[in-house]
Amino acid sequence: MRRCRLRSRLGREDKGAVASEFAIIMPIFLLLVAGIIDFGHAWYMKQMITMASRDGARYGAKYNPDGLPSSTEIQNFVINNYANMLPSDANLSVTANAPGASGQTRTVTVNAIKNWFVLSALVPGLGSNANLSASTTMLIE
């Protein structure tokens, strides 16, 4: 009889503990998930602009019957193929060096801006955005 009373008293004291622990942990967990999503999106954008610079350099380094593509043609090629894969506020910009002759190199640089969703408000000194850049140099064929 005494054991039953002791168990019932212990059970009553623990009833609200789970709810209060959940209320303390849940905001921290949500901020952690939001940070993972924000950094994941930045990683995705970095991969896209790296791929864009590689494709632009490859496009600019291949001879075709009309000769090498101009810097403007490379810029249009990259923007037409990759602008829809990045957010509209990324401000995608492409620079390519002037065409050379066979045996020289062609460099294409792609820049974009990553605007932080949540992290800029949580991490002091991070800023509201990050500049992402990728550059690729290829030998002209």
C-alpha positions, 0 to 999 in steps of 0.5 A: 500500500505504501509503495502505491502511494509513493509511485502515484506521488512521483507520477504526478510530479513528472507530468508537466516535465515533458511539455516544459522540456519540449518548450525549451528545446523546440526553438533551439531545434528550429533555429538549427534546422533553419541554419542547416537549410540556409547553409545548404542553399548557399552550398547549392548556389556555390555548386551552380555557379561553379558548374556555370563557370565550367560550362561557360569556359568549355563553351568559350574554349571550343572552336566551331566553324564560325570561330571562337565565341565572343565574351558576350556570347559566353555571358549570354550562354551562361545566363540563359542556361543558369539564371533560372536555377538560381534565385532571382535576387542572386544578381548573376554576373559573368565575365570572360576574357577576350578570345585568343588563339589555339593554345591560349587559355580562356577564363570565365568568372561567375558571381552571385549573391546569396541573401541569408534567410535566417542566419543574418539575424542570428549571427552577428557580423555575418551580414545580410548576404554573401558574395559567391564566386567561381572561376574556371580557366580552360585551354583553347582547342 
